[in-house]
Amino acid sequence: MISIHFDDDYNDNNDDYLPNSSQTNNDCLEMDTLKRRHFTTTINQQQFSKAGYEQVPLDPIDFDENGKLYKPIRLPKNKILAFWQQNNDIIIPAFFTLLSFWTRYYLISYSNFVVWDEAHFGKFGSHYLKREFYFDVHPPLGKVLVGLAGLLAGYNGSFEFGSGETYPEDINYPFMRIFFATFGAWMVPLAYFTALELNFSQHAVILTTLMVLLDTAYLCISRFILLDSMLLFFTFTTVFFLTKFHNQRDDPFSIDWWLWLILTGVSIGCVTSVKWVGCFVTALVGLYTIEDFGPGDAQMSSLFQAGLRGNNFHGNPIELAYGSRFTLKNMGYGGGLLHSHVQTFPTGSKQQQVTCYHHRDTNNDWIIKKIREEHEENSTVVEFVKHNDEVRLFHASTKRNLHSHQVNAPVTKSQYEVSCYGNDELGDQNDNWIVEVVDDLLENTPHIRALTTRLRFRHKILGCYLRAANTILPQWGFKQIEVTCDKKDNPHDSHTHWNIEHHWNDKLPPGGGSHYRTMFLHDFWHLNVAMYTTNNALIPDPDKEDILASHPWQWPILQVGIRICGWDDNAVKYYLLGNPIIWWSAQWTHFLYVGKISFIGWLLHFLPFFIMGRVTYLHHYFPALYFSILMCAFMLDHFTSSCNPIIKHAIFGISYLAVISVFLYFKDIAFGFDYPSRELKGRQWFSTWNLID
């Protein structure tokens, strides 16, 4: 609201405020200017008590008889043009939205086989439909929606989603793909309205929308049963709701203020529940706030698994006794089961390998025995294992003893190697371990209980502790987890903590499931940390060339693309590659200052990949690309704001034409093509693009 008044401090001799002065005209001119800028203006006229002053005769809004403030828009005589002028704010986004849905749905069933990561996420959806717990590195929302898509499509969860496998006729895979393409389609109108909320000009709004609509990478990734379209959709909604909330900053605690604040929070919850990358846009909102002020259950803890339906832990005898057969679970996040197999270490002692392994088989089974110097266990008397007992851990399959010695571990050289050695008769004191009870998670008991008692195993001779972190062995160790004997005595290191998981002993009664109940919040925390730990452990294999992996520095310059299916001449093929004009034009603006939403958003979604240990791929850049697009449109808008209108129209027109023409040139790699890839030779602009063989 603009309030125009006269200050009593001025004296009678100030002619600037006489009614016949030019000030009245200047005031009216200011009001005309404000009106043209679309401000709602309210004029409060102040009454003056001093002699010699009169009211300035400004026109109140309700009586704007001379049209100084409100001038009706002059509509063209042509009815079509008049309709366009009155409704273009509806027609333009509606047109782009229809185009978005058409491009995302077009030829979506062209390939009737499992493409790329559909093999993973389709299988995860099947587990949900069959009500089976499984472990994956991603949060659950996206995979729950995969299950929902299958349910709506009438799918029963029976298909295995083998990579490259043809879909059976009874699976409505086009509907499932359309479900996810719909998320990708809504990205376009979200980009349009976000640009509006950022106060872009109409030219820049259209450019932003075109770049999202016609990027071949966005188009391709949205057409399959993947999590990425949902991740991008919720990233877009978070930014849109944040800009709407920001624009309510002058009206705090109003209904609209609360609405957009709540929707921003809901959107943050959704984006972080699809993929861990969603945490980056959460950080963006946090920084904004500060400025303004499957059957993968073996990845989880034993107690977590005990809370799952269908587990068989109720048959576990509760307390550990000599002669028991059991599996030993490491209690570090994402920890595996103590494992051994007949293969030996290629270096060091060259004795039998000991590892940690996440899949269940008989090579995870151990038998706890007394040391050789003591009498053999009485076959009729049950003797329970206690704190500080000296024991041998005997591998049930290979009949060898868990062993350590002064030989460096194969990967972690600062710790001792752990192997299997000897047999039931042959061995030495390096086979002996001291059982140390840390605590019991549920009860205070002197006995060692399955699932709940936390244990440490200290080597009798070396004094080191049995440990398994997240260090991965090379290919000779089958990429399993390295097990070592840690020289450090750190009682708080969870990677040296173990618990009995499965437990068999014919002399003892089953314990029943009621002994193993845990708190939901504890399980929720453990699941999320385990997912994060496992996700970050997805490191590149130095023994194997991964032609799909790429480095973060290659993404902004679009140096790489990805073949996401087989490459036979007559098969339908897809190549994950962005529109070069969109990606390259968005890069030069990174060196200039722009608003916190686009620039900081791009940094938060791009820079973390340089410090991640895990393997990275081109599609990890897709959320950052959106902020890059916003920056490009913003900067072009900024630098053309003072240009002649004709020049500005020409610059944006050339930009539109470049985006559209390059899209048409590369569209087949997103929609799919069934001709020999050598016919795309002219489109291979970089030697690093493996478009052709």
DRENDREN-933471 format. One record per residue (C-alpha): x, y negated, z; residue in one letter. Coordinates in steps of 0.001 Angstrom, whole numbers, plus 524288, in hexadecimal, padded with zeros to 5 digits. Layout:
<sites>
XYZA...
</sites>
This chain:
<sites>
800008000080000M805547F2A87FC5AI8019D7E79580579S803B77D9BB80081I803587CF1980ADCH808EC7C1D180E44F8120E7BFE9819ABD80E397B5C8823C5D81C717B1CA82515D81BD87AA3A81856Y8188179BAD81A1FN80EC47934781310D818F578DC4809E7N81C1679AAC8033CN816537989A7F5D8D819357A68C7F1C8D80CD97AAD67F87CY8035B7A0A67F34AL7F8067A65B7EBCDP7FBEB79FD17DF27N809E87A4CF7DF63S80F657AF387D665S80FFA7B8AF7E1CFQ8020D7BCF67DF2ET805857C10D7D17DN811A17C81A7D646N809947CF947E048D800047D3C67D5E4C80B2D7D7CA7CD10L810D87E0237D7FDE803C77E68D7DA15M8028C7E96E7CB81D810027EFA97CBCDT80C937F80A7D77BL800037FC3B7D113K80702800597C4E0R80F8C808EE7CD65R80367810037D20CH803A380BA67E02FF7F6AF80A647E734T7F7127FC6F7EBF6T7EF6A7F62B7F6D1T7F08F7E78F7F91FI7EDB77E2038065CN7EBFF7D35F8065AQ7EF7F7CCA7812F5Q7E7BA7C12B81825Q7EFA97B51E81B1DF7ECE37ABE882644S7F6937A11582333K7F161794CC81CE3A7F4977926380EB2G7F48D7A0BB80AB4Y7EAA07A7A88024BE7E8A87B5EF7FF47Q7EFAB7BA7A7F330V7E4B87BEDC7EA18P7E96F7CC9C7E73AL7DF697D5D47E14AD7DB257E0757EAA5P7DB7E7EE0B7E4ABI7CCC87EF897E542D7CAC37E2EB7DDB6F7D57F7E3A77D36DD7CD3F7DC057C9D1E7D8AB7D7057C1C1N7DEF77E4677C032G7EB9D7E0547C699K7ED347ECFE7CE28L7E4AE7F7017C767Y7E5367F72C7B8B5K7DDF48024D7B228P7E60E80B337A973I7E3D68086279B3FR7E0258157179539L7E2EC8186B786ECP7D73E8188077DE4K7DAA18265177993N7D33082F63782A8K7DDC8839E278299I7E8498301A7863EL7DF7382A3C79079A7DCD9837A379655F7EB8083A6E79663W7EE9F82D9179D06Q7E49182FF47A79DQ7E7EF83E4B7AA19N7F639840807A67FN7F9A4842AE7B4E1D7F12E84EFB7B407I7F37E852EC7A5E8I8026F853207A68BI8040085C3F7B25CP7F8CD864C87AD91A7FF578662E7A056F80C71869E87A658F805D1873667AFA6T7FEFA87A667A476L80BCA87B1879CFDL812718807B7A914S808AA88B777AAB9F8094388EAC79C35W8182188F8779BE8T8189D897C37A854R80E0B8A1457A3DCY811AC8A22D79572Y8168E8AFEA7919DL817BA8B36E79FF9I815328C1E279D28S81E9D8C20C79198Y828068CB1D798C0S821678D70079E9FN82D3D8DB2B7A68AF832EC8D7657B3C2V83B3B8CB3B7B1AEV846DE8C79B7BA45W8435D8C5C87C8BDD835748CA8D7C6B7E83BFF8D7687CA54A83E658D2147D812H832AD8C9A57DB0DF828AA8D2717D4AAG82DBC8DD7D7DD26K82CE18D4E97E949F81EB18D1CD7E607G81C478E06C7E50ES8215A8E2497F2EFH8179C8D8257F7DDY80C5F8DECA7F0D3L810628EBE07F6B3K812248E56B80431R820628E98F80502E82A9F8E15E80BE5F836AD8DE58803D5Y842408D5678058AF845FA8CA897FC2ED84E648BE5B7FD28V8430E8B5207F9E6H8383A8B05D80302P82B0F8B6FB8014EP821678AD447FB47L8259A8AEF37ED26G825498BDB57EE13K818188BD627F4F3V8131B8B5B37E93AL8190C8BFF97E038V810FD8C9FE7E798G805028C1377E66DL807068C01B7D7B0A8078F8CEE37D6D5G7FB658D04D7DF34L7F3C48C6BE7D6B1L7F88B8CDF17CA8FA7F37B8DAE57CFD7G801278E06A7D1DEY802858EAE97DC5FN811428EA4B7DEE8G814CA8F7197D83ES81DBD8F1C27CD78F82C578F1897D091E82FA78E5907C82FF83BEC8EBBE7C2B0G844788E2037BB78S840D68E1E87AD08G8360B8EBE37AF33E829A68EAA87A720T81D838E6BE7AEB3Y813298F1727AF48P806548EE6A7A882E7FEE08EE3A7B564D807098E2EE7BAF2I801E18D5767B79DN80F698CF467B71CY80AD68C39D7AEB6P801C38BF527B9C4F80CC68C08A7C3ADM815A28B8407BB16R80AD78AE437B918I809778AD5A7C7E2F8178B8A8B07C903F8173B8A0A47BC89A80C3B898CD7C2BAT815A5893FC7CD2AF81EEF88FDE7C256G8140A8890E7BAEBA8106E880727C678W81E6F87B737C72EM81BB0872747BB98V8105986A797C145P8179686A1D7CE3CL8234F8640B7C760A81A4A85A207C0CFY813D2855987CD5EF82091855C37D506T8268584C827CB0CA81A96843C17CC8DL81C3D843AB7DB52E82A8383FE17D969L82596834077D1C9N82BA1838047C4D2F826D8830EC7B8B8S81D8D8384A7AFD7Q828C883AFC7A681H830EB841177B16BA8254A848C57B6A1V8231484ECF7A93AI83196851CB7A79FL832158588E7B4EAT8261B8609B7B173T82B66864527A40BL83860868C07A9C1M831A4871C17B379V827FB876947A938L831F98797D79E9AL83D8C87EB17A625D83F9C88C5A7A0DET8455B891377ADADA8397788CE77B58BY830AC892A67AB19L837A289FC17AA90C838E08A1CB7B941I82A4D89F137BB2BS825878A9E17B22FR829548B5E27BA10F826898BC547C720I830EA8B4AA7CE8CL831B58ABED7DA8AL837A88A04E7D37DD82B1E89A497CE2ES8258989A187DC02M83222894827E19FL832068899F7D77EL82378887077D938F824C5885387E7E5F8310987CFA7E604T82933874297DCF6F81DBC8736D7E676T826C786FF97F1C0T82CBF864A57EA34V81F5A860117E57FF8194D860617F30CF82541859847F8ABL8241184E607EEDAT8157884D427F1B8K8187884CBC80036F82323842A17FE01H81981839EB7F6CFN810DB839D6802ECQ81BC58340E80B44R814A9826FC80C56D8086782D8E81159D80D6D836F481BDFP804418405C822B8F7F98583E30818BCS7F212849CA81354I7FA62849E2806E7D806E4848AB80EDEW80355854A7816D5W7FEA685C1980AC8L80B6F85AAD80343W8139C85D1280F6EL80C77869D881231I80D3A86E21803F8L81BCE86B47803DDT81D728741380FA9G8153887EEC809AAV81CF987E157FD0CS829D287EE28047CI824E288B2880B21G82174891177FDF6C82E2188DD07F6F7V8369789315801F7T82E4F89F7180259S8310A8A2B57F412V83FE68A19D7F368K84AA689CB77FC48W84DA88921B7F230V8411688BC37F6EEG8488C8877D80301C84F7F87D657FAA3F84326875B37F797V83FD7876DF80603T84CD887046808D3A84912865977FF3AL83C9D862D7806D5V844758632F81370G84E408593A80E5EL84326850AF8099BY83CF68516881722T849AF84E2781DF7I84BCA842718151DE83E1783D578177DD83E58842A18248FF836B98E24F7FC8EG83B228ED6C8018EP845E48E4988056FG8420D8E516813A5D84F8A8EA9E816C0A854678DC9D8156AQ84CB08D91F8218DM84F0D8DBC582FDDS84AA38E8BF83543S840828E29F83E33L83B108DAF6832B8F8396B8E7B182B34Q832FB8EDE3836F9A828088E3E583599G825118E7D38278EL81A008F0ED8242FR81E418FE4D81FB7G82B3B8FE9A8271DN82F2F90B5582D80N83614905AD83959F82B4F90A9884244H831DD917F584114G83EBE912B184679N84290917D1853C0P8446890BAB85BEAI8515690E32862F7E85E189125785C89L8641791F268611DA87056926A885D6FY86DFF92F128518CG863E9925A184BFFS863D99231283D77R8618B914A683A5FF863D19094A8313CT86AF88FD2C835D0L865ED8EFE883167K86E5B8E3BB83177N8671E8D871837F2M86D1B8CD5083024G8636C8C6A582706Y861CF8CF3581B13G869C58D9DC821B1G869E28E79E81C3CG86AF28F57D8214FL878138FB78824D6L87B559045D81964H885CC90D6081430S887AB915A980800H891EC91EC08027DV898C29142E7FA82Q8A56190F0A80059T8ABE5901B080132F8B4BB8FF4E7F56BP8BE768F8057FE1DT8C24B8F7FF80C72G8C05F905278133BS8B94990AE98075FK8B039911A3810FFQ8A1959132980F65Q89A429066180D99Q8915A900AD81812V887F68F5E1813E0T87ADA8EFD2816FEC86FCF8F32980DD2Y861D98EE1A80CCBH85B808FA23806FAH857DE905FE80EE7R85E2E9131C80C30D8648091DF281407T871E49178F812E8N86D1490DE681D28N86B49918AD82757D874AB91A0B832DDW875559231083EA6I87A1C91DFA84BAFI88385927468527AK88C319277285E5DK89AC9925E385C4FI8A2919326185A51R8A8DF931AA867C1E89BAA9335686E4CE8932F93F6886E58H889F79418A862F6E87BFB93D738653BE873A59478686C0EN8699794C2C8624AS85EDD94CD786C8BT86181940E1874F5V85E689332287008V869069295887362E8664391B4187005F870889120586AA7V873CA906D1873E5K87B048F9EB873D8H889F48FB918731FN88922909C386EC8D8945C90E2D865FFE88EA59150C85A1CV8911D91A0084C5AR888539164D840E4L887A59221883800F8830C9206E829EEH8786692A87827C2A87A2A92C8881917S888EC92CF28176CT88C2F9322382525K89665927B0827CBR8987891E5583335N8973090F818332DL8A54990B088341BH8ADB08FED18348AS8BC4E8FC49834B4H8C6618F19F83296Q8C3E98F08582409V8BE948E3DF81E58N8B09D8E40F81957A8AFA18E43A80A6EP8A9A58D69180911V8AA4A8CFDB8165CT8B8E08D195818A8K8B89D8CB738263CS8B0CD8D70482B77Q8B32A8E5A382C47Y8AE0D8EFA8822BFE8A31F8F8CF82715V8A2B59062382098S89E3491415822ACC8A8A191DFF82626Y8AAB092BD682B25G89F82934BD82EF9N8995C93A4E83B39D8A5FD9413183F3AE8B08E93900838A9L8B2E892AFE83CC4G8B93A921CB84689D8B5BD9171C8501CQ8B3A390D94844F1N8A6909148684371D8A22290FEC850EFN8994F9042385358W8943F8FDB385FC9I8859D8FAD985FE0V882BA8ED4B86564E874A08E9788680FV8722B8DB0686548V863E78DACA8699ED8568C8E02F86674D84D728D78185EA0L8411F8DC2D86558L844318E27A87263E84E7C8E2E987CF1N852AC8F11B87D1CT85F5A8F8768802FP85D7F9016587473H860428FEAD86612I8534E8FDB785EE6R850998FF0F85070A84DA78F23D84952L84E248E9438551CT85B8E8EB0A85B79T866928E2CF855CER8738F8E9EF855AAL881CB8E72B852C9R88BE98F19D84FA3F899AD8EECA85487R8A4D98F6E884F40H8AB638FE8785A42K8B9778FC55855ACI8B9308EF6E84E34L8AEF98E8408564DG8A8968E2EC849F1C899ED8E2C98475BY8923E8E97783C8AL88D708DE87833A5R885F48DCAD826E4A883C58CEF18218EA87FAF8CB7C813B0N88C898CE3C80CE4T88A218D6438009AI893788E0EB7FC53L898138E18E7EE18P892638EB1F7E464Q89A368F6707E9FBW892338F4897F677G885798F4127EEA1F8837C8E5AD7F275K87FD68E9EF8002CQ883048E23C80C82I8909A8E33981253E8918F8E8EC82015V89D5C8E4F78283AT8A2A38E56A83603C8A3598D76583ACED8AEE78D3DD84377K8A74F8C88F84974K89EBC8CB078553DD8931E8C235852C0N8874E8C78985A0CP87E538BDC085319H881F58C23B84561D8759A8C90F8409FS87D6E8CFEA835FEH883B08D81E840BCT876538DB848465CH86FCF8E84984293W8635E8EF7484605N85E708FD3C84474I8545F8FD4783988E84FB490B0283603H851E1914E2840AEH84FF7923A58409DW8518B92CCC84C26N849699392184DB4D84B94938F785C73K844BB92BDC85E1BL8366D927ED85C3AP8327A91D8285246P8319B90FE4857EEG8256E90A818513FG8241A8FD5584A85G81FCC8F56D85657S82DD88F46E85B45H8325B8EC7C84F89Y8297B8E09F84E98R82FD28D36884C2CT82B6E8C53E84B55M826C48BFFD83E30F82F148B38F83EB3L83B5B8BB8F84128H838688C4258355FD835158B84482CFFF842008B1BD8303FW849C18BE2082E17H843728C07B820C4L846738B2D581BC5N854838B2D58207BV856868C04A81A93A851478BB7680D80M85A438AFA380DD5Y866238B7D381191T863B08C1E980703T860EA8B77D7FCCDN86DD68B0C37FF92N874D18BDD57FECBA8710A8BF657F06EL87ED58BC577EC08I884788BEA07DE73P88AB78CBD97DC1DD899208C9A07D8E4P899EC8D7397D2D7D88EED8D4BA7C932K88C5C8CA1C7BF43E87ED48C4397C12BD87B148BDF67B43AI86ED98B8147BA5CL875A38B1077C592A87A5C8A30E7C3FBS88093898007CBB2H8792B88BED7D078P881C3882947C8A8W87D11889217BC1DQ86EA9886797BE8CW86D24877B17BC8FP87475878327AF84I86CAF8844C7AB84L878DC88C0F7A855Q87244899157AAD9V865938A0227A7E1G8605D8AD637ABFCI85B6C8B8D57A41CR850148BD827AC58I84CFD8C9E87A4CAC852B88D3A379B18G858778CE3378E7DW854BE8D8287840ED8521D8D1F6776D8D843D98D61077629N840688D4597848CA839E48C82C78A2CV844AE8BFF97903CK845128B4737999FY8508B8AB9679C8FY850558A3367A8C3L855D8896317A43DL851908884A7A6BEG84E4087E0179C9DN85BCA8780779A1FP8568786A49797FAI84F7B86AA17A517I85AE0870567ACADW8658F867FF7A6A7W85E0F85B2B7A6C8S85B8F85D197B539A869FA85DDC7B8A2Q86F82850587B5EAW8663F84A597BFD7T86C59852017CAF8H87730848097CBE1F86DFB83CC17CE68L86662838CF7DA53Y8581083CA87DA2FV84DD683EF47E48DG84F828488E7EF7DK844EA851AE7EA86I84B5B855037DD92S859CB853627E06BF85A4F8597B7EDF9I850B9863EB7E98BG859EE867947DE89W865B8867E07E7A4L85EDA8705C7F1B6L85AA187A307E76FH867A187ACF7E058F87362878CF7E939L8706F883F37F2E3P872DF88DFA7E82CF8813188A037E7BDF8832F88EDC7F5AAI87A8E89AEE7F502M8818E8A7DA7F54EG876C28AEE47EDF9R876328B1227DF4FV86F828A6097D7F6T867A98A5457CB5EY8629B89AC17C249L854C289B097C7C0H859D7896917D4F9H85B31889117CEBDY84CD3887DC7CAE1F8481D8806B7D70EP85388876DC7D5B6A85012874DA7C76AL8430886ECD7CB41Y849B7864217D312F853258624A7C7DCS847A2860157BEAAI841D9856077C7FCL84EE984EFE7C84AM8500884EC77B98DC84296848C27B7A1A844CC83F367C2CBF851B683A2A7BD94M84CF7839007AF94L8413A831877B4B7D84A06828C17BCCAH85389825327B1F6F848DE822767A7F5T8405F81A587B10BS8463A80D8C7AC17S846AF8119F79DCEC83E2380C907930FN8319D814C8792F3P834678197178531I841FE81E1F7890BI83C99824C67952BK8322582BBC78D22H83C9F830147838DA845BB8356378E30I83B1183D46794A3F835BB8419E78782G8430584701783A2I843C384DD3790EBS836728542878ED9Y83A428587178135L8473385E51785C8A840B78663F7909CV835E886B37787B8I83EA686E8777C1BS848B8875F278435V83DC287D6578AE5F838338816A77DB0L845D08859477970Y847FF88E3B78574F839F48925778888K83BB88A07978411D845378A3A178F17I83A5B8A063798DFA82E828A5E2791B7F8362A8B20878D8BG83B318B65278048F83BCD8C3A1779C8D8456B8C10676EC9Y854358C37876F2EP85B218B9FA77832S8652E8B6C476DA8R85AAB8AE4D7675DE85C5B8A50C77303L86A8E8A24D76F9EK867EE893DA76D31G8622E8928B77ACDR86E5589783781B6Q873EF88A1E784E8W87D9188F7B78EDEF8862D89B6978D8DS8824389EBC79B8DT874178A0A379775W872AA8AF1779475N8670D8AD2978B79L86CE88B59A780C3I874FC8C1FA78188D
</sites>
